[in-house]
Amino acid sequence: QAQLVESGGGLVQPGGSLRLSCAASGSFFRLNVMGWYRQGPGKQRDLVATITPTGSANYADSVKGRFTIFRDNGKNTVYLQMNSLKPEDTAHYYCFARNDLRVDFWGQGTQVTVSS
């Protein structure tokens, strides 16, 4: 049973920080690019960040300078460090991974709410 499990979401005040984790378990073949999408209330699901196995990262303009994506290949885990959080960052965050057979895997998501 292949599975991606996210953790680390929650409620924070504006300006606060959270770290999201996404751990892959089960049979995936070799994982390639990993990353995060998010979807706020009444909005499209947008790409937040991606990272290759060698550490090359890309970010949406809305999170550059505030979010950092990194991964631990030995643990098959990808992280998203979120700093200086804003109310507009409120969304359900979804982890994804692609393997060398170009098969995509998705987590169930974790809620991030930024509010006073």
N, C-alpha and C positions, 0 to 999 in steps of 0.2 A: 504494500500500500504506500504509494508515493504521496508525500504531504509537505506543504509549507505552512509553518505556524508562526504567526506574528505575535509580538508582545511589546509592552512598554507604553501603550497609549493611555490617555487619561485626561483629566481636567487640569489646566494650568492658567495662571493669570497672564495677561499681556506682558511681554518681555521675559517670560520664563523659558525653560528648556525642558526637552524630553529626548530620550533616546529610544528609538524603535529597533527591535530585533526581528529577524526572520530566519528561522532554522529549517533546513531541508532534511527530511528523513525518508527512508525507504529507497526504492530503486529508481534512479533518475538517469542513468548513464553519466557521462561527465558533464557537469554544469558549465555553461559559458557565461554570457552576460546575465547579470542580476540587477534588480532595481525596484523602484517604487512608483506607483500611481496613487492619485487621490481623487476623491469625488465629494464635493461639498453639497449641501442641500440645494436641490433644483439646478445643479450644474453638471457639465460634462465631466467624464473621467479624464484627467489630464496627467501626463507624464511628469514626474517630479525629478527623478535622477536615475542614472544608470551607471554601472561600473563593470569593466571587463575583468577577466581573471588576472591580468597583469596590473590592474589598478588604475586604468584610464577612466576618468569620470566625466559625466556630462550632467548639467543641471538646467532646469527651467529658469528663465530670467527672474521669475518672481521669488526664487529662493536662493539665488546666488549670493554668496557672502554671509548667509545665515545658516544654511544646512550643509552638512558634510556626509557623504556616503562612503562607507568602507566595508571591507569584507575579510573574513577569515576562511581561506580555502580549505584548511585542515578540518574546520568545523562545519563546512558548508553553510555558513551563516553570513548574512548581509545586514548591515546596520545603517540607520539614518539618525545622525545627531542633529537635532533641531534647536537652534538658539534664537534669541530675540523674537519669540513667537508673536504673531499678530492675530487678531480675530479672524481675518480672512484666511488663515491657515486651517481653520476649523474644517474638518473633513474626515471621511473614512479613508484610511490609508491601506493600500493593497500591495503586498510583495509579489514579485514575479521572478521567474528564472527560466532560462532557455538552455537546453542541453546541446551536445554536439550533433545530435540528430535533428535539430531545429524543432523540437517539441517544447511547447511552453507549459509552464506550471504556474498556478496562482494560489495565493493564500486566501483565507476567508476575510481578512482585513481586521484592522483595529481602529477604534475611534479616538480622534484627537480633538479636544474642545478647548478653545482659547477664549476665556471670558472672565470678567471680574465677578 
